[in-house]
């Protein structure tokens, strides 16, 4: 056989050991994905299904159930279950599965980019930047992927007829395929964290609004997963391009990234305490993009009841350290202090403030 004559593959104990590792990790990744789907199914029914169709909902369901089929087919081929004795079978399967896997990775990236855009308040200039970043990523990835598969040709799978597994030789530059993804994720993470710098989460993280905590926690968690996945794929393809181990990137890391991406949506959907954070500050698209983010079911802890302003306002101004807005010789001056200051000061005062039978409850 031509491939064996070029000493690209040897059917020996090392080959079968590598193939066992690839199959084991691929099946392990698929089990993780299945477990995530089963464990989070009640949350999906509660928080995803009732919402109107949107871009985020479509992507979420596509990567959730589409990847069950895609990775299932990949594992079936790796196990030798899906096999046709044809010279062109492996080329066509590799081409089809590779582009479907790229579409899956790209869908995850779109989901994260929408999240980053939402945290920036849907600014047009930020949208333009994210679109440019994604276009560069997609163009470079498709170019590397198509060139690598076509350049390898039909004879890049020398032992497939024996192992019934389409494991082919990778070009020396194949590892560059994962560099655009890595750069895109680093840029997205940096933009997301920069957008919430106003909350000063590094000081008192537990005291931040729940939505800010979720954005920070999930952004860091997802970034660590995708950082590991991309670096892992780069190292494997750079060192083991001509070994069966080069198939590890086809399913294992894809499963990890899909689980992390699904959690990005579900964790935000499950957030119920939304009253403490303005949608304008975080970005109105956070609520719109994830559709029907549940509102807090409990009433606001501050209830204002009519108060005699001539008696109560001087007391409130005194508590805020300001001069009275009302006096005997001047007309009332518009108040300039914020509701946040009022709430903080009222929280430090007594539970009730009474004046002539009228009450303010805190």
N, C-alpha and C positions, 0 to 999 in steps of 0.2 A: 504493500500500500504506500502511496506517495507520502502521506504524513509520517508514517513510521520510518520510511527511508530518510526523511529530513530530521529524524530524531526529535520530533515535537512531542510525542507521547510514547510512554512505555507502559504496557499493560502488565503491571507488577503489583506487589503487595502495597506499595506506597499509593498507587493509583486507587486501589479499592479502599484503602484507609481514608484517603481524601474524599472519595465519593460517599463513604459512610458519614463523615463529618458534615458534608454538605446536606445530605438527606436528613440527618438528625436535627441540625439547626433549622433547616427549612420547615420541617414538621413541627419543631418546637415553636417557631414563630407563628405558624398557623394555629396552633393550639392556644397561644396567647391571644391572638386575634379573635378566635372563637369564644374564648372565655370572656373577653371584654364585651363582645356582642351580647352574650347571654346575661352577664352580670349587670350591664347597663340598660338592658331592654326595658325594664319597668320605667326608668327615667326617660327613655326615648318616647315611650307611649305617653307619658305624662307631659313632657315639656316640648317634644318635637312634633308629634303627629297633629295636635290640635291647631298648630300655628299655620298661617297662610303660606303658600309657596313663595319662596324667595331664592336668591342666589345662594345664600349660605345653607339653607335647608336642602336645596338640590345637591350641592357639593357634599354636604354631610352624608346624605343617604347614598350618594353615588360611591363615595370612598368606603362607606361602611359595608354595603352589600355587594358592590361591584368587585371589591377586592377579595371578598370571600370566594367569588367565582374565579377571579383572575389568579389568585395564589393557589386555589385548589387545582386549577389546570396546570400551573407551574409545578406543583408537587407531584401531580399525576405523571407529568413527563419525566421529572427527576427519578421517580420510582420505576419508570419503565412501563407503566400501565398504559399511557397514551403514546403509542408508537406505531408508525407505518413504515414498512421497509421500502423507502424511496430515497433516491439521491437528493431530492429537493426538499424532503420533509423537514429536516432540521433547519435548513436555511429559512424556510417559510415560517416555521414555528418560532424560531428565534427572532425574526423580523417582527412578526405580529405581537408576540408577548413583550418584546422590548419596548415597542411603542405604546402598548397598553400600560406597561409599568411606568413609562415616562409620563403618560397622561395622568396616572395616579399620583405620582410625585408632584406634578405640576398643579393638580387640583388641591393638594395639601398646601402648596405654596400660595395659591390664590386665596385660600381660606385665611391663612396667616396675614397676607397682605391686606385683605379687607379689614381684618382686626386692627392692624397698624394704622390704616387710613382712618378708621373710626375713632381711634384714640387721639388723632390729630384734628378732630372736629370736621372731617370731610372737606378739608381745604383743597382747592383745585390744584394749587401748586404741588401739594403733597401727592395727590392722585397722579399728576403727570410724572412725578419722580418715580413712584412705585410702578407705573405702567412701563416706563423706560427700563427700569431694573428688571422687570419680568420679561420684557421683550428681549433684552440682551441675554438673560438666562436661557429662555426658550430657544432662541436662535442658535446660540452656541451649543446647547445640549443636543438639539436635533441634528445639527451639522456633524458633531462628533459621533453621534449614535448611528446615523445613516451611513456615513463614510466608513466607519469601522466594520459594520455588518456587510456592506456591499464589497468592501475591499477584501474581506476574508473569503467571500464566495461560498460556493457549494461544498468545497472540499476542506472546510475548516473544522470538520467534526470527524476525525479519523477513526475513532473507536466506537462511534454511535451504533454501528450495526452489531457490536458485541455486547455493549452495556445497555443498549436500548435507551440511552440518555444523550441528549443533545448538548454535549459539553465541547465548546470550540476554543480555538486559539484566539487570544486577544492581541490586537496590535500593541506595539510598545507604548504608544501615547494614550492608550485607552483610559488610563486613570484620570486624564484631564476632564473626562466627562463629568466627574463629581465636583470639580473646582467651581463652576458657575453656581451650582446649588449651595455649596458652602459659603461662597461670597454673598449670595442673595440672603441666606438665613442670617448671616452676621449683620448685614446692613439692616434687615428688618428688625432684628432684635435691638440694635442700637437705636433705631428710630422709635420703636415702641417705648423703650425705657426713657428716651429723651422727652417723649410727649407727656410723661407723667412725673417729670422731675419737680413740677410745681407742688406736688403733694408731700415732698420731703419724706418719702417712705423710709429712708435710711435712718431716720431719727426714732420714730415710734411706730413701727410697722403695725403692731396690733391695734393701735388707736386709729388707723386710717379707715376710711369707708370700706365696707366689705367688697365693693366692686373693684376698688383700687387694689386691694389685697389679692383678689382673684387674678386680675390682669398681670400683676407682678409675678405672682407665684407660677401661673401657667406659662407666662412668657419665659421665665427662667427654666422651668421644667422642660418645656418643648425645645428650647434652644440647646439644652444639654443633650437631649435625645438626638436631635438632628446633627449636633456637632459630633457626637460619637458615631452616628451612622455614616456621615460623609467621610470622616477621617478613617473609619474602619474600611470603607469601600475603597478609598484611595490607596491605603496600605496594602490591601489584599490584591488589588489589580496591578499595583506597581511591583509587588514581589512575586505574586503567583499567577501571572498572566497566562502561563502555559500549563497550569495544573487545574484539576477539577475544583479546587478551592475558589476559583474565580466566580463560581456560581453562587457564592454566599450572598452577594449583593442583590440577587434577583428576588429574594423573598424575605429573608430574615430581617434585614434593616427596613424593608418596606413595611413589614408588619409593625415594627416598633414605631415608625413615624405615623402610621395610620392610627394606632391606638392613642398616641399623644395628641394628634389633631382632633380626634373625636372628643377627647376630654376638654379641649379648648372650647367647644361649643356647649357641651353638657354642663360644665361647671358654671358657665355664665347663665345658662338657662335656669339652673337650680337656685340662683341667687334671688332672694326674695326681699331683702332689705334695700330697696332702691331709693327710698325717700331721702336718705342722707346724702345723696350725691346728685348734683344737677346734671341732666343729660347734656347741657350745653358745655359744661366744663370737661367732661370726659369725651364728648363727641357724640352727637345725636345718632350717628350711625351705629354706635355700639348697641343701642336699643333696637334700632331699625334693622340692622344687619342680622341680628340673631333672632328677630321677630318675637314680639310679645314677651319680653323679659318680665317675669312675674313681679308685681308690685308688692310692697309690704301689706299684709292683711291686717295689721294692727294700726289703730289711729295714731296720729301724731302725738308725741308725749307733751306737747305744749298746746294748751287750749286757751285762747284769749276770749275773755268775757268783757262786756262793756264796762268801762271804768270812768269815774269822774275825772276828766283830764286836768281840771284845775287843782285837784288834790294829788293825783297819782304821778303826773309827769314830773313835778319837782322832785319827788322821791326817786323816780327812775333816773333823772338827770344827776342827782346827787350820787346815786350808786355807780353811775358811769364816770363820775368825776368831772361833770360839766356844769356850767352855769345854767340856771333855770331859763326855759324858753318862754315862760309866762311871768309877767309881773303886772303891777297895777297900772303902769303908765305906757306900756308898749303892747302892740298887737302880737299875737303868737308868731314865732319864727319857725319855718319849716325844720323838722328834725333831720339831722344829717347822720345820725348813728345808724349802724346796720342792724338787721334783725339777728345776725349772728351774735353781735355784742349784747343785744337784749336777752337772747336766749341764755348766754353764758352767765350774765349777771343775775337773771331770774333764777337760774339753777342754784346759785349761791345764796339766794335769799330764802325766806320762809316759804313753805308750801302754799300759803295763801296770803294775799295782801288785801285788806278790807278797808273800804272807805265808804261811809254812809250806806252800808248795806250792800255795796257792790263788791264783787270778788274777782280776783285774777288767779286762776289755777295754773300751777306749773307742773 
